[in-house]
Amino acid sequence: MMHQYHSATRHPATIALAVLPLALIYGLGLLWASPHARSGVDIVTHVLMSHLGVQGYIATQSALAIALIGYALYHFRGQVFRKALLTVPIVAEAAIYGLAMGLLIIHVMEEQHLLGPMMVPAEFLDWTVLSAGAGLHEELLFRLLLLPLMAIGLEKLAAMPKALAWGAATIGSSLLFAGAHHFAGEPFELYAFTYRTFAGIFFAGIFLTRGFAVATWTHAIYDLHVLCGSA
C-alpha cells in the first residue's frame, strides 16, 4: 500500500495536480500581497504583469491551471478526482517533514549562536504567498533542474561515480540555493547562509527520495513555519 502511494505521488500528472494549489496561491496572491512577497528567483511574474496588465496576468495564471488540469485529465481520465485527492496525504506528509526540519534547524542554529533576525515581510498574506512561491520556484530551479543537471554533468564530464556525483550535486546545488538569496540583494550573513545550506540539503533529500511534489510542499510549509516563528 505504501509502495503504491509513493509511486503514485511521483507520477508527473499527480505532481501537476499537487502543486497547482501552490501555483495559484502564489500567482494570484501576488495581486493582493506586497511586492516583498515575490520569490527572489521568480523573474517571470513582474514581466507578465508589466506587459499584460492585471487581466492578462490573470488569464495567464488561469491558462496555466487549465494546462495542468488538462495534462492530468489526459493521463488519468476518469480517475483524475481520485488522483487529485492524493494532494491531501502529500500535504500531510510534507507538513511532518517541514515542521520537523524547521524545529531541528532552528534548534541547531540557536545552539551554534548562528540564528539572527531575517529579512521577511510583515503580513500573514505576504508570508503565505512568499512561502508558496519559494516552495514552487526554488524547488523547480534548484532541485528539479539544477540538481540533476549538476549530477549528470559530474557523471559524464568528470567521470565521477554516480553516488558521489549526486552527493556532490546535492551539496553544490544547496550552496547555490543559499547563495542565491544574497545574490538577490540580501546582505550576506553567515547564519543565514549556513541555515539555508542545511535547508537545501534537506530539501534535496526529500526531492530525491519522495519526489518534486512532496519537496515543494515541504519547502513551502517549512518557510511558513519559520516566517511565523520569527515574527
C-alpha positions in Angstrom: 0.0 0.0 0.0 2.8 2.4 1.0 4.7 1.5 -2.2 1.7 2.3 -4.3 1.3 5.7 -2.6 5.0 6.5 -3.1 4.8 5.5 -6.7 1.6 7.4 -7.4 2.9 10.6 -5.8 5.9 10.6 -8.1 3.8 10.4 -11.3 4.2 13.6 -13.3 0.4 14.1 -13.6 -0.1 13.6 -9.9 2.6 16.2 -9.3 0.9 18.6 -11.6 -2.3 18.4 -9.6 -0.5 18.5 -6.2 1.5 21.7 -7.0 -1.4 23.5 -8.6 -2.7 25.0 -5.3 0.7 26.4 -4.6 0.9 27.9 -8.1 -2.5 29.6 -7.6 -1.7 30.8 -4.1 1.4 32.4 -5.3 0.3 33.5 -8.8 -3.0 35.1 -7.7 -1.9 36.0 -4.2 0.7 38.5 -5.7 -2.3 40.6 -6.9 -3.0 41.4 -3.2 0.2 40.9 -1.4 3.0 43.4 -1.1 6.0 43.4 -3.6 8.1 41.8 -0.8 6.1 38.5 -1.3 7.6 37.9 -4.7 10.0 35.0 -4.8 13.6 36.0 -5.4 14.1 33.5 -8.2 10.9 34.5 -9.9 11.9 36.5 -13.0 8.7 36.0 -14.9 5.8 37.5 -12.8 7.0 41.1 -13.0 7.5 40.9 -16.7 4.0 39.3 -17.2 2.3 42.0 -15.0 4.2 44.8 -16.7 3.4 43.7 -20.3 0.0 42.0 -19.9 -1.7 44.1 -17.2 -3.8 42.6 -14.4 -6.4 41.0 -16.7 -3.7 39.4 -19.0 -1.8 38.2 -15.9 -5.0 36.5 -14.5 -5.6 35.0 -17.9 -2.1 33.6 -18.0 -2.5 32.1 -14.5 -5.8 30.6 -15.5 -4.3 29.1 -18.6 -1.5 27.5 -16.5 -4.1 26.0 -14.2 -6.1 24.7 -17.1 -3.0 23.2 -18.7 -2.0 21.4 -15.6 -5.5 20.0 -15.1 -5.8 19.1 -18.8 -2.5 17.2 -18.5 -3.8 15.2 -15.6 -7.1 14.6 -17.4 -5.2 13.2 -20.4 -3.3 10.8 -18.2 -5.9 9.8 -15.7 -9.2 10.4 -17.4 -12.0 9.1 -15.1 -9.6 8.8 -12.2 -8.5 12.4 -12.1 -10.5 13.3 -9.0 -9.2 10.3 -7.0 -5.6 11.2 -8.1 -6.2 14.9 -7.1 -7.2 13.7 -3.6 -3.6 12.4 -3.2 -2.7 16.1 -2.6 -4.2 15.7 0.9 -1.7 13.0 2.1 1.1 14.7 0.2 0.5 17.9 2.2 0.2 16.0 5.4 3.4 14.1 4.8 5.2 17.3 3.8 3.9 19.1 6.9 5.6 16.4 9.0 8.9 16.9 7.2 8.6 20.7 7.1 7.7 21.3 10.7 10.3 18.8 12.0 13.0 20.3 9.9 12.1 23.8 10.9 12.2 22.9 14.6 15.5 21.0 14.2 17.4 23.6 12.1 16.3 26.5 14.3 17.4 24.5 17.4 20.8 23.8 15.8 21.3 27.4 14.8 20.4 28.6 18.2 22.9 26.1 19.8 25.6 27.4 17.5 24.6 31.0 18.1 24.1 31.5 14.3 20.4 32.4 14.3 19.6 36.0 13.9 16.8 38.3 12.6 15.8 37.5 9.0 14.5 39.9 6.3 10.9 38.9 5.9 7.6 40.6 5.0 5.4 41.5 7.9 1.9 40.4 6.9 0.5 36.9 7.1 -0.8 37.1 3.5 2.7 38.0 2.4 4.2 35.1 4.4 1.7 32.7 2.8 2.3 34.0 -0.8 6.1 34.2 -0.3 6.2 30.6 1.1 4.2 29.2 -1.7 6.3 31.0 -4.3 9.6 29.9 -2.6 8.5 26.3 -2.4 7.4 26.2 -6.0 10.0 28.3 -7.8 13.1 27.4 -5.7 12.4 23.6 -5.8 11.8 23.9 -9.6 15.1 25.7 -10.1 17.5 24.2 -7.6 16.1 20.7 -7.2 14.2 19.7 -10.3 16.5 21.4 -12.8 19.9 22.3 -11.3 20.5 19.2 -9.1 20.1 16.6 -11.9 22.0 18.7 -14.4 24.9 19.0 -12.0 24.9 15.3 -11.1 24.7 14.2 -14.7 27.4 16.6 -15.7 29.7 15.3 -13.0 29.0 11.7 -14.1 29.5 12.3 -17.8 32.2 15.1 -17.9 34.2 14.3 -14.7 33.7 10.5 -14.9 32.6 10.7 -11.2 30.8 7.6 -9.7 27.0 8.0 -9.7 26.6 8.1 -5.9 29.5 10.6 -5.5 28.2 12.7 -8.3 24.7 13.0 -6.8 26.1 13.7 -3.4 28.4 16.5 -4.7 25.5 17.9 -6.8 23.3 17.9 -3.7 25.9 19.9 -1.7 26.7 22.2 -4.7 23.1 23.0 -5.5 22.4 23.6 -1.8 25.3 26.1 -1.7 24.0 27.9 -4.8 20.5 27.8 -3.2 21.8 29.5 -0.1 23.9 32.0 -2.1 21.1 33.0 -4.4 19.3 34.7 -1.6 22.3 37.0 -1.2 22.8 37.5 -4.9 19.2 38.7 -5.0 20.1 41.6 -2.7 20.0 40.3 0.9 23.2 41.3 2.8 25.5 38.3 3.4 25.3 36.8 6.9 26.9 33.6 8.0 23.9 32.4 10.0 21.6 32.8 7.0 23.9 31.2 4.5 24.6 28.2 6.8 20.9 27.9 7.7 19.8 27.8 4.0 22.6 25.4 3.0 21.4 22.9 5.5 17.8 23.5 4.4 18.8 23.0 0.8 20.5 19.7 1.6 17.3 18.6 3.4 15.1 19.6 0.5 17.3 17.8 -1.9 17.0 14.6 0.2 13.2 14.9 0.1 13.3 15.5 -3.6 15.5 12.5 -4.3 13.5 10.1 -2.1 10.0 11.4 -2.3 9.8 13.5 -5.5 9.0 17.0 -6.5 5.5 17.4 -5.1 6.5 16.4 -1.6 9.6 18.5 -1.7 7.7 21.6 -2.9 5.1 21.4 -0.2 7.8 20.6 2.4 9.6 23.8 1.4 6.5 25.9 1.4 5.3 24.6 4.8 8.8 24.9 6.3 9.2 28.5 5.1 5.8 29.5 6.5 6.7 27.9 9.8 10.0 29.7 10.0 8.5 33.0 9.0 5.7 32.7 11.6 8.2 31.6 14.2 10.5 34.6 13.5 7.7 37.2 13.8 
